Amino acid sequence: MKNTLIILGSIAILSFTFSFTVRDNRILGRWNKIQKTPDGPLDLVFIFRADSTYDGIVNGKAFINGKYFIKNDTISVSDNSCNIAYYGTYRIKYFAQDSLSFTAISDTCKERYEGAHGLRVKKMQKK
């Protein structure tokens, strides 16, 4: 009986732990959006890596880097535009097999909110 309780307890702990660490690998890779501005087009590229880091590139130049984690349909991101220790939370939605949108749930970092809320990106083809 004691061994059964230990085994069940261990399974419960492992299940709980894996519920927070199982990755949604669909986000991995390069995502792109060409955004029109009065000063001309901006070529935005976001690179999400398996080590929970990401980079943002504008017109071929790095502009942001940070960390992220995903749970279900929510992504939490931190970056160097605000406080790297502060995470904003966004709902992510995959659509059309190769597209992704971000909708803010909570983020007091004005710069990140303005750039990410409502952003839609398309998965880039592997070279």
C-alpha positions as CSV (number, residue, x, y, z in Angstrom):
1,M,0.0,0.0,0.0
2,K,2.8,2.4,0.9
3,N,4.6,1.7,-2.4
4,T,1.4,2.3,-4.3
5,L,1.0,5.7,-2.7
6,I,4.6,6.6,-3.5
7,I,4.2,5.5,-7.1
8,L,0.9,7.4,-7.5
9,G,2.4,10.5,-5.9
10,S,5.4,10.4,-8.2
11,I,3.2,10.1,-11.2
12,A,1.1,13.0,-10.1
13,I,4.2,15.2,-9.5
14,L,5.7,14.2,-12.9
15,S,2.3,14.9,-14.7
16,F,2.1,18.3,-13.0
17,T,5.8,19.1,-14.0
18,F,5.4,18.1,-17.6
19,S,2.2,20.1,-18.0
20,F,4.4,23.2,-17.6
21,T,7.3,22.0,-19.7
22,V,5.9,20.4,-22.7
23,R,6.6,22.7,-25.6
24,D,4.5,23.7,-28.5
25,N,7.1,23.3,-31.3
26,R,4.9,24.9,-33.9
27,I,6.4,28.3,-33.0
28,L,10.0,27.3,-33.6
29,G,11.6,28.8,-36.6
30,R,11.5,32.1,-38.5
31,W,8.3,34.2,-38.9
32,N,7.9,37.2,-41.1
33,K,5.8,40.3,-41.8
34,I,6.3,43.1,-44.3
35,Q,4.7,46.1,-42.7
36,K,4.0,49.3,-44.7
37,T,4.9,52.6,-43.1
38,P,5.0,56.2,-44.3
39,D,8.8,55.8,-44.5
40,G,8.6,52.7,-46.6
41,P,8.2,48.9,-45.9
42,L,9.6,47.3,-42.7
43,D,10.7,43.7,-43.1
44,L,10.1,42.1,-39.7
45,V,11.6,38.7,-38.9
46,F,11.1,36.9,-35.6
47,I,13.2,33.8,-34.8
48,F,11.9,31.5,-32.0
49,R,14.4,28.8,-30.8
50,A,14.0,25.6,-28.8
51,D,16.0,27.0,-25.9
52,S,13.1,29.5,-25.2
53,T,14.9,32.5,-26.7
54,Y,13.9,34.7,-29.6
55,D,15.2,37.5,-31.7
56,G,13.5,40.3,-33.7
57,I,15.1,41.7,-36.8
58,V,14.0,44.8,-38.7
59,N,15.2,45.3,-42.3
60,G,18.1,42.9,-41.6
61,K,19.2,44.5,-38.3
62,A,18.7,43.0,-34.9
63,F,16.4,45.1,-32.7
64,I,15.2,42.9,-29.9
65,N,16.0,39.7,-28.1
66,G,14.4,37.9,-25.2
67,K,12.9,34.9,-23.7
68,Y,9.5,33.2,-24.0
69,F,7.5,30.3,-22.8
70,I,4.2,28.8,-24.0
71,K,1.4,27.1,-22.2
72,N,-1.6,26.0,-24.3
73,D,-2.6,29.0,-26.4
74,T,-0.7,31.6,-24.3
75,I,2.8,32.9,-24.8
76,S,4.7,34.9,-22.2
77,V,7.6,37.0,-23.5
78,S,10.3,39.2,-22.0
79,D,12.8,41.3,-23.9
80,N,15.4,44.0,-23.8
81,S,12.9,46.8,-24.8
82,C,11.6,47.0,-21.2
83,N,12.8,45.0,-18.2
84,I,14.1,41.6,-19.2
85,A,12.7,40.2,-16.0
86,Y,9.1,41.3,-16.8
87,Y,6.9,39.1,-19.0
88,G,4.0,40.2,-21.1
89,T,1.3,37.6,-21.8
90,Y,-0.3,37.1,-25.2
91,R,-2.9,34.7,-26.7
92,I,-1.5,33.1,-29.8
93,K,-3.6,31.7,-32.6
94,Y,-2.3,29.5,-35.4
95,F,-4.3,29.7,-38.6
96,A,-3.9,28.9,-42.3
97,Q,-1.3,26.2,-41.5
98,D,1.5,28.8,-41.6
99,S,0.3,31.9,-39.9
100,L,0.2,33.1,-36.3
101,S,-1.4,36.1,-34.5
102,F,-0.8,37.7,-31.1
103,T,-3.5,39.3,-28.9
104,A,-2.5,41.0,-25.7
105,I,-3.8,39.5,-22.4
106,S,-1.6,41.6,-20.1
107,D,1.5,43.7,-20.8
108,T,2.4,47.0,-19.3
109,C,5.5,47.4,-21.5
110,K,4.1,50.0,-23.9
111,E,6.7,49.4,-26.7
112,R,6.1,45.7,-26.7
113,Y,2.3,46.0,-26.5
114,E,2.3,48.4,-29.4
115,G,4.4,46.1,-31.5
116,A,2.9,42.8,-30.6
117,H,-0.8,43.3,-30.0
118,G,-2.6,42.3,-33.2
119,L,0.6,41.3,-34.9
120,R,0.1,38.6,-37.6
121,V,3.1,36.8,-39.0
122,K,3.7,34.1,-41.6
123,K,6.1,31.2,-41.2
124,M,9.1,31.5,-43.5
125,Q,10.1,28.5,-45.6
126,K,13.3,26.7,-44.7
127,K,16.2,27.4,-47.0
